[in-house]
Amino acid sequence: MNVLWLSSEPLAEGALGVTGRVEAVRFLRRAGHHDVRVICGGRASERPMAGVPTSFMPTRFVPFLGWLSQWPALVKELERSSAHPDIVVSDIALLPALMWWRRRRGGSSPPRVILDVRTPPVEAGKVRAAAQRMRFAASLRVFGRRADAITSISEGLREHVGRLARVSPARISVWGSGCSWCRSPMTRTPAPAELEALVRDRFVICYQGSMSPGRGLFEAVAAIDLVRERAPDVLLLLVGGGSAVPALRSLVRRRGVAQHVRFQGPVPQDRVLPFLRAADVGIVPLPARWEWHVSSPLKLAEYLCAGLPVILTDIRAHDLVPRDAPFAFRTPSASPDHLASAMLAARDRRAELPALGRRARRWAIARLTWEAQLAPLEETLTSLAPASANGSPRRSPR
């Protein structure tokens, strides 16, 4: 099948929060049954991810209105494309323009459309978040039922999307976060050169991913302040970037914990694994906000597949990991005192952590490969395939 994947965010080198979509495209292309290409937003300087044929739409990053600039650019890209897609997978931001183009294009065999919803609006201040939630809800109400199928990242988000789109949640397929590292051999490797001296003889807690407000990172820094007297060797390694970094740096200075917190900055995806393996434990300090309850944290899958025990808050998304899993140190909330208790509990079992990490990896390999996670997406694609692609009349899950 000829599949076109649309994303308002750049699926590009260095972009955060796009790994699932990138791995989905790679998986479908590797399967050999699909010719998949991407059209996404971005700047002229963006570099495509390896193995992902990508066209970038020039995007003006204007508060509240940046997504509007993509609509005419998308229609232009669709009009000049020589390859007719059988199926188009779209995020919610580009769905209105896609549906307008499909209706205008007409014809006897317009492409089928899959709306893929990865997350509700989360990365914004109060005013912008309110505007984004209104746009999210309005887009689903107007266009959700017009899509031929919908996929989502979790059961919780599926229920929310179904209500807004007036579609039975049972008709929405779920594919969550996986990790390609499950297939990487667990070999002992030295820490990255920039960390080698820093992590030697330290108890390293690693956070890897997006750093924005509301992810429990400020609470994690405050927790480090609480545990450093009892655990003077503790080091919180923050790998990634985001809007909260300046405020986090300021908090580190005010708390006087600069010797116990390292800001690494974003690293290329092919270098993330060595950074994780330089740590003793990974941390996912997400607070009990609705948008995190219905998430599927990629970093959790990556820690487990990398062979790291994990510190987890008690949110619905973390129920992926059994409550009696010995490699998970659970905390009732993202409050600094609760996080501090979990950090100390992990440090007190430091000698056991390598063995616990191996158990975590074995558990993850059986469940969190991209092949397992993406099976529902491929089934949805197959159900919408034209007769020429699968030898039978195409059918809609609706």
C-alpha positions in Angstrom: 0.0 0.0 0.0 1.0 3.6 -0.6 0.7 5.3 2.9 1.2 8.9 3.6 1.9 10.0 7.2 1.1 13.6 8.2 2.5 15.3 11.3 2.3 19.0 12.3 5.5 18.4 14.4 8.8 17.8 12.7 9.7 14.1 12.5 13.3 15.1 12.3 16.7 14.6 13.9 16.7 16.1 17.5 13.0 16.4 17.8 11.5 15.3 21.1 8.2 13.4 21.5 8.1 11.9 18.0 9.8 8.6 18.4 6.6 6.5 18.2 5.6 8.0 14.9 9.1 7.6 13.5 9.3 4.0 14.6 5.8 3.3 13.2 7.0 4.5 9.7 10.2 2.5 9.9 8.3 -0.6 11.0 5.7 -0.4 8.2 8.4 0.1 5.6 10.4 -2.8 7.0 7.4 -5.0 6.8 7.7 -4.8 3.0 4.0 -4.4 2.4 3.8 -0.6 2.5 5.5 2.3 0.8 5.3 5.0 3.6 6.5 8.6 3.3 6.1 11.6 5.7 4.9 15.2 5.2 5.5 17.2 8.4 6.1 20.7 9.7 9.6 22.1 10.3 12.2 24.6 9.5 14.4 24.7 6.4 17.3 23.4 8.5 15.6 20.2 9.6 17.2 16.9 8.8 15.1 13.8 8.2 15.4 10.7 10.4 17.3 7.8 8.9 15.0 5.4 7.0 12.1 7.9 6.9 11.4 9.6 3.5 10.3 13.1 4.6 9.1 16.3 3.1 9.1 19.3 5.4 6.5 22.0 5.1 7.8 25.5 5.9 6.2 26.4 9.3 6.0 29.7 11.0 6.1 29.1 14.7 3.6 31.8 15.8 1.8 31.5 19.2 -1.7 30.1 18.8 -1.6 30.3 15.0 1.5 28.3 13.8 -0.7 25.3 12.9 -2.8 27.5 10.5 0.3 28.3 8.4 0.7 24.6 7.7 -2.7 24.0 6.1 -2.1 25.8 2.8 1.4 24.3 2.8 0.0 20.8 3.3 -2.6 21.2 0.5 0.2 22.4 -1.8 2.3 19.3 -1.0 -0.7 17.0 -1.6 -1.5 18.7 -4.9 2.0 18.4 -6.3 2.6 14.9 -5.1 3.0 12.4 -7.9 2.2 9.4 -5.7 -1.5 8.8 -5.0 -1.8 7.5 -1.4 -4.1 4.7 -0.6 -4.2 5.7 3.1 -3.3 8.9 4.9 -2.5 8.8 8.6 -2.9 12.3 10.1 -2.5 14.0 13.5 -5.4 16.1 14.7 -3.8 19.5 13.8 -3.6 18.7 10.1 -6.9 16.7 9.9 -9.1 19.7 8.9 -6.9 20.6 5.9 -6.6 16.9 4.9 -10.4 16.4 4.9 -11.0 19.6 3.0 -8.4 18.5 0.3 -9.9 15.0 0.1 -13.4 16.4 -0.3 -12.3 18.9 -3.0 -10.2 16.2 -4.8 -13.2 13.9 -5.1 -12.9 11.1 -7.5 -14.1 7.5 -7.3 -11.3 6.3 -5.0 -10.2 9.0 -2.5 -7.6 7.9 0.0 -8.8 6.5 3.3 -8.0 8.5 6.4 -6.7 7.3 9.8 -6.8 9.9 12.6 -3.9 9.1 15.0 -4.2 10.8 18.4 -1.0 10.5 20.4 -1.7 13.1 23.2 -4.1 15.7 24.3 -2.7 19.3 24.6 -0.1 19.4 27.4 2.9 21.6 26.4 1.6 25.1 27.0 0.7 27.7 29.6 -2.8 28.1 31.0 -4.1 30.5 28.3 -2.6 28.6 25.4 -3.5 25.3 26.9 -7.1 26.4 27.1 -7.1 27.5 23.5 -5.5 24.2 22.4 -8.0 22.1 24.3 -10.9 24.0 22.6 -9.3 23.4 19.2 -8.7 19.7 20.0 -12.3 19.2 21.1 -13.7 21.1 18.1 -11.6 19.3 15.6 -12.7 15.9 17.0 -16.4 16.9 17.0 -16.4 18.2 13.5 -14.0 15.8 11.7 -13.6 12.8 14.0 -16.5 10.8 12.5 -15.4 11.7 8.9 -12.2 9.8 9.4 -12.3 6.1 8.2 -10.6 5.0 11.4 -9.1 6.4 14.6 -6.1 5.1 16.6 -4.9 6.3 20.0 -2.0 5.8 22.4 -3.9 4.4 25.4 -7.2 3.1 26.6 -7.8 6.2 28.6 -7.2 8.6 25.7 -9.3 6.3 23.5 -12.3 6.9 25.8 -11.8 10.6 25.8 -11.4 10.8 22.0 -14.4 8.6 21.5 -16.6 10.9 23.6 -15.5 14.0 21.8 -15.7 12.5 18.3 -19.0 10.7 19.1 -17.5 7.4 18.1 -17.6 4.2 20.1 -14.3 3.7 21.9 -14.5 0.0 20.9 -13.9 1.1 17.3 -10.7 3.0 18.2 -7.5 0.9 18.0 -4.7 1.5 20.6 -1.0 1.3 19.9 1.3 2.5 22.7 4.9 3.1 23.2 7.6 0.5 22.5 11.3 0.4 22.2 13.7 -0.8 19.5 16.4 -1.4 22.1 14.8 -4.6 23.1 16.6 -6.1 20.2 20.0 -4.6 21.1 22.5 -6.9 22.9 23.2 -6.0 26.5 26.9 -5.5 26.3 29.0 -3.7 28.9 30.1 -0.4 27.4 32.0 2.5 29.0 30.0 5.6 29.8 30.0 8.3 27.2 33.2 10.4 27.3 31.4 13.5 28.6 30.1 11.5 31.6 32.8 9.0 32.4 34.5 11.0 35.1 31.2 12.5 36.4 29.4 9.2 37.1 32.3 7.3 38.5 31.4 6.1 42.1 28.1 8.0 41.9 24.6 6.7 42.4 23.0 7.9 39.1 19.3 8.6 38.6 18.5 9.3 34.9 15.7 11.2 33.4 15.7 11.3 29.6 13.2 13.1 27.4 11.2 16.4 27.2 11.7 18.9 30.0 8.6 21.0 30.3 6.5 22.2 33.3 4.2 19.7 34.9 6.4 16.6 34.4 7.6 16.3 38.0 11.1 17.5 37.2 11.1 20.4 39.7 9.9 18.0 42.4 12.7 15.6 41.4 15.3 18.3 41.9 13.8 19.2 45.3 13.9 15.5 46.2 17.7 15.5 45.4 18.0 18.3 47.9 16.3 16.1 50.5 18.4 13.0 49.9 21.9 14.4 49.3 22.8 14.4 53.0 22.1 10.7 53.4 23.2 9.9 49.9 26.2 12.3 49.1 27.0 10.3 46.0 23.6 10.9 44.3 23.5 12.4 40.9 20.4 13.3 38.9 21.2 13.1 35.2 18.8 15.1 33.0 19.2 14.1 29.3 17.1 16.2 26.9 15.7 19.7 26.6 12.6 21.8 26.7 11.0 25.0 27.9 11.5 24.2 31.6 15.3 24.0 31.5 16.1 27.7 32.4 13.8 27.5 35.4 15.2 24.1 36.5 18.7 25.5 36.3 17.6 28.4 38.5 16.1 26.0 41.0 19.3 24.0 41.1 21.3 27.2 41.9 18.8 28.3 44.6 18.9 24.8 46.2 22.7 24.6 46.0 22.6 21.1 44.4 24.8 21.8 41.3 27.1 19.0 42.4 24.1 16.6 42.3 22.3 17.6 39.1 23.8 17.4 35.6 22.0 18.9 32.6 23.2 17.0 29.6 21.1 18.5 26.9 19.6 16.6 23.9 21.7 13.9 22.4 21.0 12.0 19.1 18.7 9.0 19.4 21.6 6.6 18.6 23.5 7.9 21.6 20.7 7.8 24.2 21.3 4.2 25.1 24.9 4.6 26.3 23.7 7.5 28.5 21.0 5.3 30.0 23.4 2.5 30.7 25.6 4.9 32.6 22.8 5.2 35.2 21.8 3.0 38.0 18.0 3.7 37.8 15.6 5.6 35.6 12.9 7.9 36.8 9.5 8.8 35.5 8.2 11.4 38.0 5.0 12.4 36.2 2.4 13.9 38.6 -1.2 12.7 38.8 -2.6 15.0 36.1 -5.2 13.7 33.7 -3.1 14.0 30.6 -0.4 11.8 32.2 -2.9 9.2 33.4 -3.9 8.7 29.7 -0.4 8.7 28.3 2.0 5.9 27.4 5.4 7.2 28.5 8.1 6.3 25.9 10.8 6.9 28.5 9.4 4.1 30.7 9.7 1.6 27.8 13.2 2.8 27.0 14.5 2.5 30.6 13.1 -1.1 30.9 14.5 -2.2 27.5 17.9 -0.6 28.4 18.0 -2.8 31.5 17.3 -0.1 34.1 15.1 -0.5 37.2 12.6 2.4 37.4 11.3 4.9 39.9 7.6 5.4 39.1 4.8 7.6 40.3 1.4 6.0 41.0 -0.5 7.0 37.8 -2.7 5.0 35.5 -0.2 5.0 32.7 2.4 3.3 34.9 0.0 0.4 35.6 1.7 -1.1 32.6 4.3 -2.3 35.1 2.9 -4.9 37.6 2.7 -3.5 41.1 4.7 -6.4 42.4 7.5 -6.0 39.9 10.7 -6.1 41.8 12.4 -3.7 39.4 10.0 -0.9 40.0 10.3 1.5 43.0 6.8 3.1 43.2 6.0 6.4 44.9 2.4 7.5 45.9 2.9 10.9 44.3 5.4 13.2 42.6 5.9 15.2 45.8 9.6 15.8 46.7 9.3 13.7 49.9 7.7 10.7 48.2 10.3 10.9 45.3 13.1 11.2 47.9 11.9 8.0 49.7 11.8 6.1 46.4 15.3 7.3 45.5 16.7 6.2 48.8 14.9 2.8 48.6 16.6 2.2 45.2 20.0 3.4 46.5 19.7 1.0 49.6 19.4 -1.9 47.1 22.2 -0.6 44.8 24.0 -4.0 44.8 20.9 -5.7 43.5 20.1 -3.1 40.8 22.1 -4.7 37.9 20.2 -8.0 38.5 16.9 -6.1 38.8 17.7 -4.3 35.5 18.2 -7.6 33.7 14.8 -8.8 35.0 13.3 -5.5 33.8 14.7 -6.1 30.4 13.4 -9.7 30.1 10.0 -8.5 31.1 10.1 -5.7 28.5 11.4 -7.8 25.7 8.3 -10.0 26.0 5.9 -7.0 25.8 7.4 -3.8 24.5 8.9 -4.4 21.1 7.6 -2.2 18.4 6.4 -5.2 16.5 4.0 -6.0 19.4 3.0 -2.4 20.0 2.3 -1.6 16.3 0.3 -4.7 15.5 -3.1 -2.9 16.0 -2.0 -0.1 13.7 -1.0 -2.5 10.9 -4.4 -4.3 11.4 -6.2 -1.0 11.0 -4.2 -0.3 7.8 -5.0 -3.7 6.4 -8.7 -3.3 7.2 -8.8 -0.1 5.0 -6.6 -1.5 2.2 -7.9 -1.2 -1.3 -8.8 -4.5 -3.0 -5.7 -4.3 -5.2 -3.5 -4.3 -2.1 -4.9 -7.3 -0.2 -6.9 -9.2 -2.7 -10.3 -8.5 -1.1 -12.7 -5.6 -1.0 -11.6 -3.0 1.5 -13.7 -2.7 4.6 -14.0 0.0 7.2 -13.9 -0.7 10.9 -16.8 1.7 11.2 
